[in-house]
């Protein structure tokens, strides 16, 4: 009798301090615990369990919990079922490791507002006695491995929708080096997108919410793709290239010149409306789906949502020669655009006033010795990096520097403590001992299309003694872009190692900052000018 009374008293005491807990709260914490155990618990991180199946089994129990105490008990019992965690004594080492901890925070495991004291202790013990061997779900270099593969992704099944979200959120939580630079706290993002995952308004709303989630990374390497998005945006696109300037779309070139001519599209045309909707409104409506580290980069990602159609025809309003016109233009499937990606531009050439010009989109490392021999007596060399270079940065740097120069410092994921990164002990310098190095001015041209290796190339060449950068803000995403499948049919990518300047100053989101800022204008495009190159030539003439 006394024993039963004691149990009743303990039950009443415990529940008197319990608090209601919402579905979103429970699922957010479950997501975090599931990811933590996946990469830290020795019996989970080694692949002993089907970890997706474990999630599917715990979700109904989580749903039944009505209070924080009940929820805490569910999680604690789950952890107990995974087997004993053995304590270990870390080996002492004299190796000095420079850790990057701006993303590393497991303090949430000690939240006694939500977890019982014993659960907090268990989570802390797992952290302190984490897996010591090889990770099963991630390999060195950040390659996600051994995930359960499914024949199809059933977007009608809430378990599959939660699994996709939980996988992606934890990939970013532990292996995205720039998490600390996001506009929105990643925990808050999880809470925001759980309701959109649990109860999407429609199929389209669900896939668009994942696109919006990807954009929250503020990473121009980030991308979310699924075939269902084509059903939303359409498969058909325009035959011309364009650039957004002053909330208008200006035609800058052609994907298919003959199809553009057929639709009477000319370079310099200013498109102000599509299907009666102003371009500035379309930008505002779709910007939240644009993956980009900064505003300029985000604008480059708006072609799909703004200039794609399900149908073959759409009405545009446009401005040409000071007159407003309205007409229908054709939209084409990708295969019908017959885009020729071969770039036949000159690799390098002489410009006026003894200036050399190199187009790094087509220049190869094998071309560099002959180019530098021809340019050795020029007063200036202009390197155009408003493109994606062909790996010429180190070859060129050997001619531009009198000695080796440090230009970069990088971080890699620490797989022994996921969420933490480690500064590389050494990054390869550029240049070599070269008393006959190029003594003239070096000008680098950049813009929002300068991304990743383009930015890395600009960093490499910027350390030359007389280097100047001209143009506009770059895409602000350097480092490796890793593309992978979250679950069948859902593709994504983001940056997986971090790139900084030698003084550890960030390049992410900021990009390569021009010494002289120049942006193309609508009038300049209409007049056929390359205003950035013209400014570079002017600088080469008078050095200002």
Secondary structure by P-SEA (a helix, b strand, c coil): caaaaaaaaaaaaaaaabbbbcaaaaaaaaaaaaaaaacccccccccccaaaaaaaaaaaaaaacccaaaaaaaaaaaaaaccbbbbbbbbbbcccccccccccccccccccccccaaaaaaaaaaaaaccccccccccccccccccccccccccccaaaaaaaaaaaaaaaaccccccccccccaaaaaaaacccccccccaaaaaaaaaaaaaccccccbbbbcaaaaaacccbbbcbbbbbcccbbbbcccccaaaaaaacccccccccccccccaaaaaaacccccccccaaaaaaacccccccccccbbbbbbccccbbbbbbbbbbcccccccccccccccccccccbbbbbccccccccccaaaaaaaccccbbbbbcccccccaaaaaaaaccccccccccccccccccccbbbccccccccccccccccccbbbbbccccccaaaaaaaaaaccccbbbbbcccccccccbbbbbbccccccccccccccccccccccccccccccbbbbbcaaaaaaccaaaaaaaaaaaaccc
